[in-house]
Amino acid sequence: MEDEEKMVKKMTLVGLWCIQTNPPDLPPMRKVVEMLEGSLEALVVPPKPLLTPAIMAWETVEESEESEETSSLLYSKIKCNYLTKREETLIASKDAV
């Protein structure tokens, strides 16, 4: 493997460690520097982050006349938490029209 390819792979793996969504999986900066300065062979692929909400809040809403509307609002709020900034901007632009 060429030096440039090794560097790209190393930076990609370190980057994946740095974007972990589970705080205990995030390496401290000291470890990040060690990973960047160390060998590619010493790096381990990080765990896959969870991309789904841990708790489905709308399932806890009691049955009532308003529960369907409330469930929809709670679902929308949870869904919005997972939108990217670009998607949020597009939605805001669309709503402004």
N, CA, C and O atoms as a Tinker XYZ file with bonds, in Angstrom:
   388  protein
     1  N      0.855000   -1.176000    0.000000    73     2
     2  CA     0.000000    0.000000    0.000000    64     1     3
     3  C      0.900000    1.239000    0.000000    63     2     4     5
     4  O      1.876000    1.305000    0.747000    81     3
     5  N      0.570000    2.200000   -0.828000    73     3     6
     6  CA     1.376000    3.420000   -0.923000    64     5     7
     7  C      1.228000    4.276000    0.332000    63     6     8     9
     8  O      0.244000    4.166000    1.065000    81     7
     9  N      2.228000    5.132000    0.566000    73     7    10
    10  CA     2.207000    6.000000    1.748000    64     9    11
    11  C      0.964000    6.873000    1.789000    63    10    12    13
    12  O      0.357000    7.044000    2.846000    81    11
    13  N      0.581000    7.428000    0.637000    73    11    14
    14  CA    -0.590000    8.306000    0.594000    64    13    15
    15  C     -1.862000    7.529000    0.941000    63    14    16    17
    16  O     -2.719000    8.037000    1.663000    81    15
    17  N     -1.987000    6.316000    0.436000    73    15    18
    18  CA    -3.158000    5.486000    0.742000    64    17    19
    19  C     -3.201000    5.133000    2.225000    63    18    20    21
    20  O     -4.270000    5.134000    2.836000    81    19
    21  N     -2.044000    4.832000    2.800000    73    19    22
    22  CA    -1.977000    4.525000    4.232000    64    21    23
    23  C     -2.414000    5.729000    5.062000    63    22    24    25
    24  O     -3.146000    5.588000    6.041000    81    23
    25  N     -1.956000    6.914000    4.657000    73    23    26
    26  CA    -2.312000    8.126000    5.389000    64    25    27
    27  C     -3.819000    8.374000    5.315000    63    26    28    29
    28  O     -4.440000    8.732000    6.316000    81    27
    29  N     -4.404000    8.186000    4.138000    73    27    30
    30  CA    -5.850000    8.388000    3.970000    64    29    31
    31  C     -6.619000    7.399000    4.840000    63    30    32    33
    32  O     -7.578000    7.779000    5.511000    81    31
    33  N     -6.206000    6.141000    4.831000    73    31    34
    34  CA    -6.888000    5.130000    5.645000    64    33    35
    35  C     -6.752000    5.453000    7.134000    63    34    36    37
    36  O     -7.720000    5.339000    7.885000    81    35
    37  N     -5.557000    5.855000    7.561000    73    35    38
    38  CA    -5.325000    6.195000    8.970000    64    37    39
    39  C     -6.200000    7.379000    9.386000    63    38    40    41
    40  O     -6.847000    7.340000   10.433000    81    39
    41  N     -6.216000    8.426000    8.567000    73    39    42
    42  CA    -7.012000    9.615000    8.898000    64    41    43
    43  C     -8.502000    9.276000    8.922000    63    42    44    45
    44  O     -9.247000    9.812000    9.743000    81    43
    45  N     -8.936000    8.396000    8.033000    73    43    46
    46  CA   -10.341000    7.985000    8.009000    64    45    47
    47  C    -10.700000    7.232000    9.284000    63    46    48    49
    48  O    -11.729000    7.513000    9.898000    81    47
    49  N     -9.870000    6.285000    9.686000    73    47    50
    50  CA   -10.140000    5.530000   10.914000    64    49    51
    51  C    -10.142000    6.434000   12.142000    63    50    52    53
    52  O    -11.014000    6.309000   13.002000    81    51
    53  N     -9.186000    7.333000   12.228000    73    51    54
    54  CA    -9.137000    8.265000   13.361000    64    53    55
    55  C    -10.375000    9.165000   13.341000    63    54    56    57
    56  O    -10.968000    9.435000   14.386000    81    55
    57  N    -10.760000    9.623000   12.155000    73    55    58
    58  CA   -11.970000   10.439000   12.029000    64    57    59
    59  C    -13.206000    9.696000   12.498000    63    58    60    61
    60  O    -14.067000   10.274000   13.162000    81    59
    61  N    -13.301000    8.409000   12.156000    73    59    62
    62  CA   -14.444000    7.608000   12.611000    64    61    63
    63  C    -14.464000    7.471000   14.132000    63    62    64    65
    64  O    -15.533000    7.460000   14.741000    81    63
    65  N    -13.293000    7.369000   14.741000    73    63    66
    66  CA   -13.239000    7.338000   16.203000    64    65    67
    67  C    -13.722000    8.666000   16.784000    63    66    68    69
    68  O    -14.387000    8.688000   17.820000    81    67
    69  N    -13.389000    9.762000   16.124000    73    67    70
    70  CA   -13.705000   11.100000   16.648000    64    69    71
    71  C    -15.170000   11.490000   16.495000    63    70    72    73
    72  O    -15.595000   12.483000   17.086000    81    71
    73  N    -15.951000   10.746000   15.725000    73    71    74
    74  CA   -17.369000   11.091000   15.549000    64    73    75
    75  C    -18.299000   10.085000   16.213000    63    74    76    77
    76  O    -19.486000   10.033000   15.892000    81    75
    77  N    -17.778000    9.297000   17.122000    73    75    78
    78  CA   -18.612000    8.322000   17.819000    64    77    79
    79  C    -19.711000    9.041000   18.595000    63    78    80    81
    80  O    -19.465000   10.080000   19.207000    81    79
    81  N    -20.925000    8.489000   18.570000    73    79    82
    82  CA   -22.059000    9.110000   19.261000    64    81    83
    83  C    -22.163000    8.665000   20.717000    63    82    84    85
    84  O    -22.862000    9.298000   21.508000    81    83
    85  N    -21.481000    7.593000   21.073000    73    83    86
    86  CA   -21.482000    7.100000   22.445000    64    85    87
    87  C    -20.260000    7.689000   23.162000    63    86    88    89
    88  O    -19.131000    7.316000   22.844000    81    87
    89  N    -20.461000    8.599000   24.120000    73    87    90
    90  CA   -19.332000    9.275000   24.768000    64    89    91
    91  C    -18.212000    8.359000   25.270000    63    90    92    93
    92  O    -17.045000    8.719000   25.119000    81    91
    93  N    -18.505000    7.193000   25.858000    73    91    94
    94  CA   -17.392000    6.337000   26.292000    64    93    95
    95  C    -16.510000    5.834000   25.140000    63    94    96    97
    96  O    -15.368000    5.436000   25.368000    81    95
    97  N    -17.030000    5.850000   23.913000    73    95    98
    98  CA   -16.246000    5.405000   22.752000    64    97    99
    99  C    -15.343000    6.501000   22.184000    63    98   100   101
   100  O    -14.452000    6.215000   21.385000    81    99
   101  N    -15.568000    7.756000   22.593000    73    99   102
   102  CA   -14.752000    8.858000   22.077000    64   101   103
   103  C    -13.360000    8.841000   22.702000    63   102   104   105
   104  O    -13.233000    8.807000   23.926000    81   103
   105  N    -12.320000    8.863000   21.878000    73   103   106
   106  CA   -10.965000    8.871000   22.446000    64   105   107
   107  C    -10.586000   10.270000   22.934000    63   106   108   109
   108  O    -11.011000   11.263000   22.344000    81   107
   109  N     -9.789000   10.357000   24.008000    73   107   110
   110  CA    -9.284000   11.674000   24.424000    64   109   111
   111  C     -8.285000   12.176000   23.379000    63   110   112   113
   112  O     -7.758000   11.384000   22.597000    81   111
   113  N     -8.023000   13.479000   23.360000    73   111   114
   114  CA    -7.121000   14.060000   22.361000    64   113   115
   115  C     -5.735000   13.418000   22.398000    63   114   116   117
   116  O     -5.101000   13.245000   21.357000    81   115
   117  N     -5.272000   13.069000   23.578000    73   115   118
   118  CA    -3.971000   12.409000   23.705000    64   117   119
   119  C     -3.954000   11.125000   22.876000    63   118   120   121
   120  O     -2.973000   10.834000   22.191000    81   119
   121  N     -5.046000   10.359000   22.945000    73   119   122
   122  CA    -5.148000    9.104000   22.191000    64   121   123
   123  C     -5.256000    9.384000   20.688000    63   122   124   125
   124  O     -4.694000    8.643000   19.880000    81   123
   125  N     -5.968000   10.440000   20.313000    73   123   126
   126  CA    -6.092000   10.812000   18.899000    64   125   127
   127  C     -4.712000   11.108000   18.321000    63   126   128   129
   128  O     -4.379000   10.654000   17.226000    81   127
   129  N     -3.915000   11.872000   19.061000    73   127   130
   130  CA    -2.556000   12.196000   18.607000    64   129   131
   131  C     -1.730000   10.917000   18.475000    63   130   132   133
   132  O     -0.999000   10.746000   17.499000    81   131
   133  N     -1.844000   10.019000   19.458000    73   131   134
   134  CA    -1.120000    8.741000   19.393000    64   133   135
   135  C     -1.530000    7.941000   18.153000    63   134   136   137
   136  O     -0.682000    7.361000   17.475000    81   135
   137  N     -2.830000    7.914000   17.863000    73   135   138
   138  CA    -3.305000    7.171000   16.692000    64   137   139
   139  C     -2.756000    7.779000   15.405000    63   138   140   141
   140  O     -2.354000    7.052000   14.495000    81   139
   141  N     -2.737000    9.116000   15.325000    73   139   142
   142  CA    -2.232000    9.779000   14.118000    64   141   143
   143  C     -0.729000    9.575000   13.941000    63   142   144   145
   144  O     -0.246000    9.445000   12.816000    81   143
   145  N      0.004000    9.548000   15.039000    73   143   146
   146  CA     1.456000    9.383000   14.970000    64   145   147
   147  C      1.880000    7.918000   14.873000    63   146   148   149
   148  O      2.990000    7.621000   14.431000    81   147
   149  N      0.999000    7.000000   15.284000    73   147   150
   150  CA     1.331000    5.577000   15.288000    64   149   151
   151  C      1.166000    4.933000   13.920000    63   150   152   153
   152  O      0.925000    5.606000   12.917000    81   151
   153  N      1.300000    3.622000   13.906000    73   151   154
   154  CA     1.200000    2.881000   12.642000    64   153   155
   155  C     -0.255000    2.559000   12.309000    63   154   156   157
   156  O     -1.106000    2.453000   13.192000    81   155
   157  N     -0.511000    2.408000   11.031000    73   155   158
   158  CA    -1.847000    2.052000   10.553000    64   157   159
   159  C     -2.256000    0.687000   11.095000    63   158   160   161
   160  O     -3.418000    0.480000   11.443000    81   159
   161  N     -1.322000   -0.228000   11.165000    73   159   162
   162  CA    -1.603000   -1.590000   11.607000    64   161   163
   163  C     -2.095000   -1.640000   13.053000    63   162   164   165
   164  O     -2.805000   -2.574000   13.429000    81   163
   165  N     -1.731000   -0.657000   13.863000    73   163   166
   166  CA    -2.133000   -0.626000   15.272000    64   165   167
   167  C     -3.560000   -0.112000   15.455000    63   166   168   169
   168  O     -4.140000   -0.274000   16.529000    81   167
   169  N     -4.132000    0.506000   14.421000    73   167   170
   170  CA    -5.480000    1.071000   14.538000    64   169   171
   171  C     -6.549000   -0.009000   14.432000    63   170   172   173
   172  O     -6.417000   -0.968000   13.672000    81   171
   173  N     -7.595000    0.170000   15.204000    73   171   174
   174  CA    -8.737000   -0.742000   15.210000    64   173   175
   175  C     -9.939000    0.012000   14.658000    63   174   176   177
   176  O    -10.089000    1.209000   14.905000    81   175
   177  N    -10.793000   -0.680000   13.912000    73   175   178
   178  CA   -12.012000   -0.057000   13.394000    64   177   179
   179  C    -12.940000    0.205000   14.579000    63   178   180   181
   180  O    -13.166000   -0.693000   15.391000    81   179
   181  N    -13.487000    1.431000   14.693000    73   179   182
   182  CA   -14.366000    1.746000   15.823000    64   181   183
   183  C    -15.712000    1.037000   15.698000    63   182   184   185
   184  O    -16.071000    0.580000   14.612000    81   183
   185  N    -16.464000    0.940000   16.803000    73   183   186
   186  CA   -17.788000    0.323000   16.734000    64   185   187
   187  C    -18.727000    1.176000   15.891000    63   186   188   189
   188  O    -18.559000    2.391000   15.790000    81   187
   189  N    -19.713000    0.527000   15.291000    73   187   190
   190  CA   -20.700000    1.267000   14.508000    64   189   191
   191  C    -21.595000    2.042000   15.468000    63   190   192   193
   192  O    -22.081000    1.476000   16.448000    81   191
   193  N    -21.824000    3.340000   15.202000    73   191   194
   194  CA   -22.692000    4.126000   16.091000    64   193   195
   195  C    -24.154000    3.746000   15.904000    63   194   196   197
   196  O    -24.569000    3.329000   14.823000    81   195
   197  N    -24.922000    3.896000   16.969000    73   195   198
   198  CA   -26.360000    3.660000   16.881000    64   197   199
   199  C    -26.999000    4.879000   16.243000    63   198   200   201
   200  O    -26.749000    6.008000   16.665000    81   199
   201  N    -27.813000    4.658000   15.239000    73   199   202
   202  CA   -28.437000    5.778000   14.542000    64   201   203
   203  C    -29.940000    5.843000   14.770000    63   202   204   205
   204  O    -30.628000    6.623000   14.112000    81   203
   205  N    -30.458000    5.041000   15.685000    73   203   206
   206  CA   -31.885000    5.059000   15.963000    64   205   207
   207  C    -32.110000    5.552000   17.377000    63   206   208   209
   208  O    -31.261000    5.347000   18.244000    81   207
   209  N    -33.250000    6.206000   17.627000    73   207   210
   210  CA   -33.518000    6.699000   18.980000    64   209   211
   211  C    -33.633000    5.531000   19.961000    63   210   212   213
   212  O    -34.220000    4.499000   19.639000    81   211
   213  N    -33.075000    5.698000   21.145000    73   211   214
   214  CA   -33.098000    4.638000   22.147000    64   213   215
   215  C    -34.497000    4.419000   22.706000    63   214   216   217
   216  O    -34.870000    3.288000   23.018000    81   215
   217  N    -35.270000    5.485000   22.835000    73   215   218
   218  CA   -36.609000    5.387000   23.411000    64   217   219
   219  C    -37.602000    5.975000   22.423000    63   218   220   221
   220  O    -37.418000    7.089000   21.933000    81   219
   221  N    -38.630000    5.238000   22.139000    73   219   222
   222  CA   -39.677000    5.739000   21.265000    64   221   223
   223  C    -40.733000    6.406000   22.150000    63   222   224   225
   224  O    -41.637000    5.742000   22.656000    81   223
   225  N    -40.612000    7.711000   22.332000    73   223   226
   226  CA   -41.437000    8.451000   23.289000    64   225   227
   227  C    -42.923000    8.343000   22.984000    63   226   228   229
   228  O    -43.741000    8.317000   23.904000    81   227
   229  N    -43.282000    8.280000   21.712000    73   227   230
   230  CA   -44.696000    8.267000   21.381000    64   229   231
   231  C    -45.381000    6.986000   21.838000    63   230   232   233
   232  O    -46.609000    6.961000   21.925000    81   231
   233  N    -44.645000    5.930000   22.132000    73   231   234
   234  CA   -45.248000    4.694000   22.608000    64   233   235
   235  C    -45.705000    4.813000   24.059000    63   234   236   237
   236  O    -46.501000    3.993000   24.517000    81   235
   237  N    -45.226000    5.806000   24.785000    73   235   238
   238  CA   -45.580000    5.953000   26.191000    64   237   239
   239  C    -46.801000    6.848000   26.401000    63   238   240   241
   240  O    -47.273000    6.993000   27.528000    81   239
   241  N    -47.309000    7.444000   25.335000    73   239   242
   242  CA   -48.464000    8.331000   25.458000    64   241   243
   243  C    -49.710000    7.497000   25.724000    63   242   244   245
   244  O    -49.976000    6.516000   25.029000    81   243
   245  N    -50.472000    7.901000   26.744000    73   243   246
   246  CA   -51.688000    7.166000   27.076000    64   245   247
   247  C    -52.728000    7.358000   25.990000    63   246   248   249
   248  O    -52.759000    8.383000   25.308000    81   247
   249  N    -53.585000    6.346000   25.840000    73   247   250
   250  CA   -54.654000    6.426000   24.848000    64   249   251
   251  C    -55.676000    7.478000   25.290000    63   250   252   253
   252  O    -56.174000    7.434000   26.415000    81   251
   253  N    -55.973000    8.395000   24.420000    73   251   254
   254  CA   -56.998000    9.405000   24.655000    64   253   255
   255  C    -57.358000   10.007000   23.315000    63   254   256   257
   256  O    -56.797000    9.632000   22.286000    81   255
   257  N    -58.295000   10.942000   23.326000    73   255   258
   258  CA   -58.689000   11.586000   22.073000    64   257   259
   259  C    -57.516000   12.348000   21.472000    63   258   260   261
   260  O    -57.401000   12.446000   20.251000    81   259
   261  N    -56.644000   12.886000   22.320000    73   259   262
   262  CA   -55.519000   13.684000   21.851000    64   261   263
   263  C    -54.258000   12.854000   21.596000    63   262   264   265
   264  O    -53.264000   13.377000   21.093000    81   263
   265  N    -54.295000   11.574000   21.938000    73   263   266
   266  CA   -53.056000   10.799000   21.871000    64   265   267
   267  C    -52.494000   10.692000   20.457000    63   266   268   269
   268  O    -51.275000   10.708000   20.283000    81   267
   269  N    -53.344000   10.585000   19.450000    73   267   270
   270  CA   -52.829000   10.480000   18.080000    64   269   271
   271  C    -52.093000   11.756000   17.684000    63   270   272   273
   272  O    -51.017000   11.699000   17.090000    81   271
   273  N    -52.681000   12.914000   18.019000    73   271   274
   274  CA   -52.038000   14.190000   17.708000    64   273   275
   275  C    -50.745000   14.344000   18.519000    63   274   276   277
   276  O    -49.718000   14.755000   17.980000    81   275
   277  N    -50.799000   14.014000   19.806000    73   275   278
   278  CA   -49.621000   14.117000   20.660000    64   277   279
   279  C    -48.515000   13.188000   20.171000    63   278   280   281
   280  O    -47.346000   13.571000   20.128000    81   279
   281  N    -48.890000   11.966000   19.802000    73   279   282
   282  CA   -47.903000   11.008000   19.296000    64   281   283
   283  C    -47.221000   11.539000   18.057000    63   282   284   285
   284  O    -46.007000   11.408000   17.898000    81   283
   285  N    -48.003000   12.136000   17.182000    73   283   286
   286  CA   -47.450000   12.681000   15.944000    64   285   287
   287  C    -46.450000   13.795000   16.246000    63   286   288   289
   288  O    -45.387000   13.866000   15.630000    81   287
   289  N    -46.794000   14.666000   17.198000    73   287   290
   290  CA   -45.893000   15.760000   17.559000    64   289   291
   291  C    -44.602000   15.230000   18.179000    63   290   292   293
   292  O    -43.516000   15.716000   17.861000    81   291
   293  N    -44.715000   14.242000   19.056000    73   291   294
   294  CA   -43.522000   13.663000   19.670000    64   293   295
   295  C    -42.650000   12.988000   18.626000    63   294   296   297
   296  O    -41.426000   13.106000   18.668000    81   295
   297  N    -43.272000   12.280000   17.687000    73   295   298
   298  CA   -42.514000   11.621000   16.620000    64   297   299
   299  C    -41.789000   12.663000   15.780000    63   298   300   301
   300  O    -40.621000   12.485000   15.436000    81   299
   301  N    -42.483000   13.755000   15.447000    73   299   302
   302  CA   -41.861000   14.809000   14.646000    64   301   303
   303  C    -40.664000   15.405000   15.372000    63   302   304   305
   304  O    -39.633000   15.678000   14.757000    81   303
   305  N    -40.800000   15.609000   16.682000    73   303   306
   306  CA   -39.688000   16.176000   17.458000    64   305   307
   307  C    -38.485000   15.234000   17.448000    63   306   308   309
   308  O    -37.353000   15.674000   17.249000    81   307
   309  N    -38.727000   13.948000   17.662000    73   307   310
   310  CA   -37.628000   12.978000   17.645000    64   309   311
   311  C    -37.003000   12.921000   16.267000    63   310   312   313
   312  O    -35.779000   12.903000   16.139000    81   311
   313  N    -37.833000   12.893000   15.234000    73   311   314
   314  CA   -37.333000   12.824000   13.866000    64   313   315
   315  C    -36.468000   14.049000   13.561000    63   314   316   317
   316  O    -35.428000   13.922000   12.915000    81   315
   317  N    -36.883000   15.225000   14.016000    73   315   318
   318  CA   -36.120000   16.453000   13.764000    64   317   319
   319  C    -34.741000   16.398000   14.413000    63   318   320   321
   320  O    -33.787000   16.975000   13.890000    81   319
   321  N    -34.628000   15.715000   15.538000    73   319   322
   322  CA   -33.332000   15.602000   16.201000    64   321   323
   323  C    -32.314000   14.849000   15.358000    63   322   324   325
   324  O    -31.113000   14.943000   15.608000    81   323
   325  N    -32.780000   14.104000   14.362000    73   323   326
   326  CA   -31.878000   13.312000   13.540000    64   325   327
   327  C    -31.645000   13.921000   12.166000    63   326   328   329
   328  O    -30.952000   13.327000   11.340000    81   327
   329  N    -32.208000   15.086000   11.908000    73   327   330
   330  CA   -31.985000   15.740000   10.627000    64   329   331
   331  C    -30.614000   16.393000   10.606000    63   330   332   333
   332  O    -30.111000   16.844000   11.635000    81   331
   333  N    -30.033000   16.439000    9.454000    73   331   334
   334  CA   -28.766000   17.146000    9.321000    64   333   335
   335  C    -29.052000   18.633000    9.211000    63   334   336   337
   336  O    -30.190000   19.032000    8.964000    81   335
   337  N    -28.039000   19.446000    9.390000    73   335   338
   338  CA   -28.201000   20.898000    9.266000    64   337   339
   339  C    -28.716000   21.261000    7.880000    63   338   340   341
   340  O    -29.536000   22.169000    7.747000    81   339
   341  N    -28.248000   20.567000    6.847000    73   339   342
   342  CA   -28.687000   20.856000    5.483000    64   341   343
   343  C    -30.183000   20.591000    5.349000    63   342   344   345
   344  O    -30.905000   21.391000    4.754000    81   343
   345  N    -30.656000   19.459000    5.904000    73   343   346
   346  CA   -32.075000   19.145000    5.836000    64   345   347
   347  C    -32.890000   20.172000    6.613000    63   346   348   349
   348  O    -33.956000   20.589000    6.157000    81   347
   349  N    -32.399000   20.587000    7.785000    73   347   350
   350  CA   -33.110000   21.591000    8.568000    64   349   351
   351  C    -33.222000   22.896000    7.794000    63   350   352   353
   352  O    -34.270000   23.541000    7.815000    81   351
   353  N    -32.155000   23.290000    7.113000    73   351   354
   354  CA   -32.162000   24.515000    6.319000    64   353   355
   355  C    -33.161000   24.407000    5.178000    63   354   356   357
   356  O    -33.907000   25.348000    4.910000    81   355
   357  N    -33.177000   23.260000    4.506000    73   355   358
   358  CA   -34.117000   23.067000    3.403000    64   357   359
   359  C    -35.558000   23.126000    3.892000    63   358   360   361
   360  O    -36.415000   23.720000    3.237000    81   359
   361  N    -35.828000   22.510000    5.045000    73   359   362
   362  CA   -37.185000   22.528000    5.591000    64   361   363
   363  C    -37.573000   23.947000    5.982000    63   362   364   365
   364  O    -38.688000   24.381000    5.693000    81   363
   365  N    -36.670000   24.678000    6.635000    73   363   366
   366  CA   -36.951000   26.059000    7.036000    64   365   367
   367  C    -37.208000   26.927000    5.806000    63   366   368   369
   368  O    -38.106000   27.769000    5.823000    81   367
   369  N    -36.434000   26.734000    4.746000    73   367   370
   370  CA   -36.619000   27.507000    3.518000    64   369   371
   371  C    -37.967000   27.206000    2.892000    63   370   372   373
   372  O    -38.647000   28.110000    2.407000    81   371
   373  N    -38.354000   25.943000    2.901000    73   371   374
   374  CA   -39.633000   25.532000    2.314000    64   373   375
   375  C    -40.795000   26.129000    3.111000    63   374   376   377
   376  O    -41.776000   26.591000    2.528000    81   375
   377  N    -40.684000   26.120000    4.463000    73   375   378
   378  CA   -41.745000   26.661000    5.312000    64   377   379
   379  C    -41.898000   28.169000    5.142000    63   378   380   381
   380  O    -42.993000   28.703000    5.314000    81   379
   381  N    -40.815000   28.855000    4.807000    73   379   382
   382  CA   -40.849000   30.310000    4.659000    64   381   383
   383  C    -41.588000   30.735000    3.395000    63   382   384   385
   384  O    -42.052000   31.871000    3.297000    81   383
   385  N    -41.698000   29.832000    2.433000    73   383   386
   386  CA   -42.335000   30.171000    1.148000    64   385   387
   387  C    -43.823000   30.196000    1.272000    63   386   388
   388  O    -44.519000   30.463000    0.293000    81   387
